[in-house]
Amino acid sequence: MSKQKGTKKTGGRAKGTPNKVTTDLRTWINELLNDNRKQFIADLKKLEPQQRVMIFEKMLSYAIPKMQSVEAVLDFNRLTDEQIDSIISEISKQIENDNKD
């Protein structure tokens, strides 16, 4: 029989405790990369420029988080005329500023 919803957790890993296998694997990969930096750089220099760019692109995803697109939806039927005028004014100012640059 399964536990009832809301029953306190018993056994297993405590919340927030890292998985030992994952931690060990990450440590091993970091050490492997750190110990072989010079070889990795030498190997990169031997690649064709297109291949080198592909490697850099793949590595960037681990160094810089990817940006996600954001969608804004405005229901103009719920806005007052004053609010719509204010939005138009702000957009116009932004366009003017962009054109100055």
N, CA and C atoms as an extended XYZ file, in Angstrom:
303
Properties=species:S:1:pos:R:3:atomname:S:1:resname:S:1:resid:I:1 pbc="F F F"
N         0.841       -1.168        0.000 N   MET     1
C         0.000        0.000        0.000 CA  MET     1
C         0.895        1.243        0.000 C   MET     1
N         0.529        2.251       -0.782 N   SER     2
C         1.329        3.461       -0.849 CA  SER     2
C         1.007        4.394        0.312 C   SER     2
N         1.941        5.321        0.539 N   LYS     3
C         1.752        6.285        1.628 CA  LYS     3
C         0.679        7.302        1.254 C   LYS     3
N         0.042        7.834        2.253 N   GLN     4
C        -0.937        8.893        2.011 CA  GLN     4
C        -0.197       10.187        1.702 C   GLN     4
N        -0.821       11.010        0.905 N   LYS     5
C        -0.242       12.295        0.537 CA  LYS     5
C        -0.028       13.145        1.788 C   LYS     5
N         1.148       13.784        1.874 N   GLY     6
C         1.450       14.638        3.014 CA  GLY     6
C         2.194       13.913        4.116 C   GLY     6
N         2.420       12.597        3.961 N   THR     7
C         3.156       11.828        4.959 CA  THR     7
C         4.632       12.230        4.909 C   THR     7
N         5.254       12.341        6.060 N   LYS     8
C         6.646       12.743        6.149 CA  LYS     8
C         7.557       11.721        5.473 C   LYS     8
N         8.604       12.214        4.792 N   LYS     9
C         9.563       11.357        4.104 CA  LYS     9
C        10.412       10.609        5.128 C   LYS     9
N        10.636        9.333        4.845 N   THR    10
C        11.520        8.546        5.705 CA  THR    10
C        12.547        7.839        4.836 C   THR    10
N        13.787        7.756        5.322 N   GLY    11
C        14.838        7.069        4.578 CA  GLY    11
C        15.332        7.865        3.386 C   GLY    11
N        16.322        7.313        2.702 N   GLY    12
C        16.864        7.961        1.514 CA  GLY    12
C        17.780        9.120        1.856 C   GLY    12
N        18.177        9.830        0.826 N   ARG    13
C        19.082       10.954        0.967 CA  ARG    13
C        18.321       12.179        1.472 C   ARG    13
N        18.934       12.918        2.370 N   ALA    14
C        18.305       14.145        2.884 CA  ALA    14
C        18.232       15.181        1.765 C   ALA    14
N        17.194       16.004        1.795 N   LYS    15
C        17.008       17.042        0.800 CA  LYS    15
C        18.233       17.950        0.750 C   LYS    15
N        18.741       18.200       -0.470 N   GLY    16
C        19.892       19.087       -0.642 CA  GLY    16
C        21.232       18.374       -0.595 C   GLY    16
N        21.254       17.110       -0.202 N   THR    17
C        22.502       16.357       -0.153 CA  THR    17
C        22.853       15.917       -1.571 C   THR    17
N        24.066       16.255       -2.055 N   PRO    18
C        24.426       15.880       -3.424 CA  PRO    18
C        24.602       14.371       -3.570 C   PRO    18
N        24.317       13.873       -4.761 N   ASN    19
C        24.499       12.469       -5.077 CA  ASN    19
C        26.000       12.179       -5.125 C   ASN    19
N        26.471       11.181       -4.400 N   LYS    20
C        27.896       10.890       -4.302 CA  LYS    20
C        28.498       10.497       -5.651 C   LYS    20
N        27.785        9.686       -6.419 N   VAL    21
C        28.306        9.255       -7.721 CA  VAL    21
C        28.467       10.458       -8.644 C   VAL    21
N        27.459       11.329       -8.691 N   THR    22
C        27.525       12.524       -9.532 CA  THR    22
C        28.658       13.427       -9.092 C   THR    22
N        28.806       13.625       -7.785 N   THR    23
C        29.887       14.463       -7.261 CA  THR    23
C        31.245       13.882       -7.625 C   THR    23
N        31.415       12.580       -7.455 N   ASP    24
C        32.681       11.930       -7.797 CA  ASP    24
C        32.985       12.049       -9.290 C   ASP    24
N        31.967       11.868      -10.125 N   LEU    25
C        32.159       11.956      -11.572 CA  LEU    25
C        32.549       13.373      -11.984 C   LEU    25
N        31.875       14.359      -11.424 N   ARG    26
C        32.217       15.753      -11.747 CA  ARG    26
C        33.634       16.089      -11.304 C   ARG    26
N        34.021       15.610      -10.139 N   THR    27
C        35.385       15.846       -9.648 CA  THR    27
C        36.389       15.210      -10.586 C   THR    27
N        36.131       13.983      -11.017 N   TRP    28
C        37.048       13.274      -11.911 CA  TRP    28
C        37.178       14.005      -13.250 C   TRP    28
N        36.032       14.460      -13.807 N   ILE    29
C        36.061       15.183      -15.084 CA  ILE    29
C        36.835       16.481      -14.940 C   ILE    29
N        36.622       17.217      -13.861 N   ASN    30
C        37.364       18.466      -13.633 CA  ASN    30
C        38.854       18.220      -13.536 C   ASN    30
N        39.239       17.184      -12.817 N   GLU    31
C        40.660       16.858      -12.691 CA  GLU    31
C        41.250       16.456      -14.040 C   GLU    31
N        40.512       15.649      -14.801 N   LEU    32
C        40.961       15.230      -16.123 CA  LEU    32
C        41.184       16.433      -17.033 C   LEU    32
N        40.227       17.358      -17.018 N   LEU    33
C        40.360       18.560      -17.849 CA  LEU    33
C        41.529       19.436      -17.392 C   LEU    33
N        41.643       19.638      -16.091 N   ASN    34
C        42.721       20.479      -15.568 CA  ASN    34
C        44.101       19.879      -15.844 C   ASN    34
N        44.218       18.564      -15.730 N   ASP    35
C        45.505       17.909      -15.934 CA  ASP    35
C        45.911       17.849      -17.402 C   ASP    35
N        44.979       18.058      -18.316 N   ASN    36
C        45.259       17.917      -19.744 CA  ASN    36
C        45.001       19.196      -20.541 C   ASN    36
N        45.069       20.323      -19.877 N   ARG    37
C        44.803       21.604      -20.562 CA  ARG    37
C        45.750       21.851      -21.725 C   ARG    37
N        47.029       21.662      -21.506 N   LYS    38
C        48.013       21.934      -22.567 CA  LYS    38
C        47.764       21.041      -23.776 C   LYS    38
N        47.471       19.769      -23.525 N   GLN    39
C        47.203       18.844      -24.631 CA  GLN    39
C        45.933       19.254      -25.370 C   GLN    39
N        44.917       19.662      -24.626 N   PHE    40
C        43.654       20.075      -25.234 CA  PHE    40
C        43.862       21.296      -26.125 C   PHE    40
N        44.640       22.251      -25.643 N   ILE    41
C        44.924       23.462      -26.436 CA  ILE    41
C        45.699       23.097      -27.696 C   ILE    41
N        46.685       22.203      -27.559 N   ALA    42
C        47.462       21.769      -28.726 CA  ALA    42
C        46.551       21.079      -29.745 C   ALA    42
N        45.648       20.243      -29.255 N   ASP    43
C        44.717       19.555      -30.151 CA  ASP    43
C        43.780       20.545      -30.840 C   ASP    43
N        43.322       21.556      -30.117 N   LEU    44
C        42.454       22.581      -30.711 CA  LEU    44
C        43.164       23.301      -31.854 C   LEU    44
N        44.432       23.601      -31.654 N   LYS    45
C        45.198       24.326      -32.683 CA  LYS    45
C        45.362       23.507      -33.954 C   LYS    45
N        45.277       22.187      -33.857 N   LYS    46
C        45.424       21.311      -35.018 CA  LYS    46
C        44.131       21.216      -35.837 C   LYS    46
N        43.016       21.625      -35.237 N   LEU    47
C        41.728       21.513      -35.927 CA  LEU    47
C        41.573       22.589      -36.991 C   LEU    47
N        40.693       22.306      -37.941 N   GLU    48
C        40.313       23.308      -38.934 CA  GLU    48
C        39.510       24.392      -38.218 C   GLU    48
N        39.545       25.631      -38.719 N   PRO    49
C        38.818       26.719      -38.047 CA  PRO    49
C        37.343       26.405      -37.785 C   PRO    49
N        36.656       25.786      -38.735 N   GLN    50
C        35.235       25.484      -38.554 CA  GLN    50
C        35.040       24.498      -37.396 C   GLN    50
N        35.905       23.496      -37.304 N   GLN    51
C        35.804       22.529      -36.210 CA  GLN    51
C        36.094       23.194      -34.869 C   GLN    51
N        37.064       24.100      -34.860 N   ARG    52
C        37.441       24.806      -33.629 CA  ARG    52
C        36.271       25.660      -33.127 C   ARG    52
N        35.594       26.331      -34.057 N   VAL    53
C        34.446       27.160      -33.685 CA  VAL    53
C        33.334       26.283      -33.111 C   VAL    53
N        33.116       25.113      -33.676 N   MET    54
C        32.075       24.208      -33.174 CA  MET    54
C        32.397       23.765      -31.745 C   MET    54
N        33.663       23.492      -31.471 N   ILE    55
C        34.079       23.092      -30.117 CA  ILE    55
C        33.853       24.249      -29.146 C   ILE    55
N        34.268       25.452      -29.547 N   PHE    56
C        34.072       26.629      -28.686 CA  PHE    56
C        32.596       26.838      -28.389 C   PHE    56
N        31.766       26.700      -29.418 N   GLU    57
C        30.323       26.894      -29.236 CA  GLU    57
C        29.761       25.897      -28.225 C   GLU    57
N        30.189       24.648      -28.321 N   LYS    58
C        29.713       23.636      -27.375 CA  LYS    58
C        30.195       23.933      -25.965 C   LYS    58
N        31.424       24.412      -25.832 N   MET    59
C        31.982       24.699      -24.512 CA  MET    59
C        31.332       25.912      -23.870 C   MET    59
N        30.927       26.889      -24.687 N   LEU    60
C        30.300       28.101      -24.154 CA  LEU    60
C        29.044       27.803      -23.363 C   LEU    60
N        28.312       26.776      -23.767 N   SER    61
C        27.064       26.463      -23.059 CA  SER    61
C        27.326       26.035      -21.614 C   SER    61
N        28.551       25.631      -21.312 N   TYR    62
C        28.892       25.264      -19.939 CA  TYR    62
C        29.428       26.453      -19.145 C   TYR    62
N        29.843       27.501      -19.842 N   ALA    63
C        30.420       28.667      -19.178 CA  ALA    63
C        29.439       29.823      -19.060 C   ALA    63
N        28.571       29.956      -20.056 N   ILE    64
C        27.629       31.080      -20.091 CA  ILE    64
C        26.221       30.512      -20.226 C   ILE    64
N        25.324       30.866      -19.321 N   PRO    65
C        23.959       30.343      -19.432 CA  PRO    65
C        23.265       30.838      -20.693 C   PRO    65
N        22.453       29.988      -21.269 N   LYS    66
C        21.724       30.360      -22.479 CA  LYS    66
C        20.566       31.277      -22.114 C   LYS    66
N        20.339       32.255      -22.957 N   MET    67
C        19.220       33.166      -22.759 CA  MET    67
C        17.961       32.515      -23.315 C   MET    67
N        16.860       32.721      -22.640 N   GLN    68
C        15.588       32.207      -23.117 CA  GLN    68
C        14.755       33.360      -23.651 C   GLN    68
N        14.011       33.067      -24.697 N   SER    69
C        13.164       34.115      -25.243 CA  SER    69
C        12.027       34.401      -24.268 C   SER    69
N        11.606       35.637      -24.268 N   VAL    70
C        10.525       36.067      -23.384 CA  VAL    70
C         9.411       36.623      -24.250 C   VAL    70
N         8.212       36.213      -23.957 N   GLU    71
C         7.075       36.686      -24.726 CA  GLU    71
C         6.165       37.497      -23.817 C   GLU    71
N         5.823       38.677      -24.270 N   ALA    72
C         4.908       39.519      -23.503 CA  ALA    72
C         3.585       39.600      -24.265 C   ALA    72
N         2.525       39.357      -23.577 N   VAL    73
C         1.202       39.408      -24.200 CA  VAL    73
C         0.399       40.494      -23.501 C   VAL    73
N        -0.073       41.449      -24.288 N   LEU    74
C        -0.900       42.524      -23.746 CA  LEU    74
C        -2.317       42.360      -24.276 C   LEU    74
N        -3.263       42.397      -23.385 N   ASP    75
C        -4.668       42.369      -23.779 CA  ASP    75
C        -5.148       43.823      -23.789 C   ASP    75
N        -5.107       44.419      -24.973 N   PHE    76
C        -5.450       45.836      -25.091 CA  PHE    76
C        -6.910       46.106      -24.745 C   PHE    76
N        -7.730       45.101      -24.787 N   ASN    77
C        -9.146       45.288      -24.439 CA  ASN    77
C        -9.317       45.584      -22.953 C   ASN    77
N        -8.333       45.206      -22.145 N   ARG    78
C        -8.431       45.419      -20.697 CA  ARG    78
C        -7.761       46.727      -20.261 C   ARG    78
N        -7.115       47.423      -21.216 N   LEU    79
C        -6.414       48.666      -20.879 CA  LEU    79
C        -7.298       49.877      -21.142 C   LEU    79
N        -7.050       50.925      -20.357 N   THR    80
C        -7.755       52.185      -20.594 CA  THR    80
C        -7.065       52.916      -21.736 C   THR    80
N        -7.745       53.923      -22.279 N   ASP    81
C        -7.148       54.725      -23.351 CA  ASP    81
C        -5.871       55.403      -22.865 C   ASP    81
N        -5.859       55.837      -21.622 N   GLU    82
C        -4.680       56.499      -21.061 CA  GLU    82
C        -3.498       55.521      -20.989 C   GLU    82
N        -3.772       54.279      -20.599 N   GLN    83
C        -2.701       53.283      -20.528 CA  GLN    83
C        -2.155       52.978      -21.925 C   GLN    83
N        -3.019       52.871      -22.894 N   ILE    84
C        -2.573       52.613      -24.275 CA  ILE    84
C        -1.744       53.778      -24.787 C   ILE    84
N        -2.192       55.012      -24.524 N   ASP    85
C        -1.426       56.199      -24.935 CA  ASP    85
C        -0.052       56.215      -24.285 C   ASP    85
N         0.018       55.812      -23.018 N   SER    86
C         1.289       55.767      -22.300 CA  SER    86
C         2.235       54.736      -22.927 C   SER    86
N         1.710       53.580      -23.293 N   ILE    87
C         2.525       52.544      -23.931 CA  ILE    87
C         3.057       53.038      -25.270 C   ILE    87
N         2.192       53.656      -26.059 N   ILE    88
C         2.608       54.193      -27.361 CA  ILE    88
C         3.686       55.247      -27.180 C   ILE    88
N         3.520       56.090      -26.184 N   SER    89
C         4.506       57.133      -25.911 CA  SER    89
C         5.862       56.526      -25.552 C   SER    89
N         5.857       55.515      -24.697 N   GLU    90
C         7.105       54.859      -24.294 CA  GLU    90
C         7.792       54.187      -25.481 C   GLU    90
N         7.011       53.528      -26.331 N   ILE    91
C         7.578       52.880      -27.516 CA  ILE    91
C         8.171       53.925      -28.460 C   ILE    91
N         7.471       55.038      -28.630 N   SER    92
C         7.972       56.116      -29.494 CA  SER    92
C         9.293       56.667      -28.977 C   SER    92
N         9.395       56.876      -27.662 N   LYS    93
C        10.643       57.360      -27.053 CA  LYS    93
C        11.778       56.365      -27.288 C   LYS    93
N        11.475       55.075      -27.130 N   GLN    94
C        12.484       54.027      -27.320 CA  GLN    94
C        12.984       54.014      -28.773 C   GLN    94
N        12.059       54.182      -29.707 N   ILE    95
C        12.438       54.202      -31.135 CA  ILE    95
C        13.315       55.417      -31.416 C   ILE    95
N        12.953       56.574      -30.877 N   GLU    96
C        13.756       57.777      -31.062 CA  GLU    96
C        15.157       57.600      -30.498 C   GLU    96
N        15.261       57.021      -29.316 N   ASN    97
C        16.572       56.769      -28.710 CA  ASN    97
C        17.401       55.787      -29.525 C   ASN    97
N        16.752       54.746      -30.059 N   ASP    98
C        17.460       53.768      -30.872 CA  ASP    98
C        17.963       54.391      -32.170 C   ASP    98
N        17.187       55.312      -32.734 N   ASN    99
C        17.590       55.960      -33.983 CA  ASN    99
C        18.735       56.938      -33.784 C   ASN    99
N        18.883       57.479      -32.569 N   LYS   100
C        19.981       58.406      -32.256 CA  LYS   100
C        21.311       57.667      -32.246 C   LYS   100
N        21.281       56.383      -31.821 N   ASP   101
C        22.506       55.592      -31.729 CA  ASP   101
C        22.890       55.141      -33.087 C   ASP   101
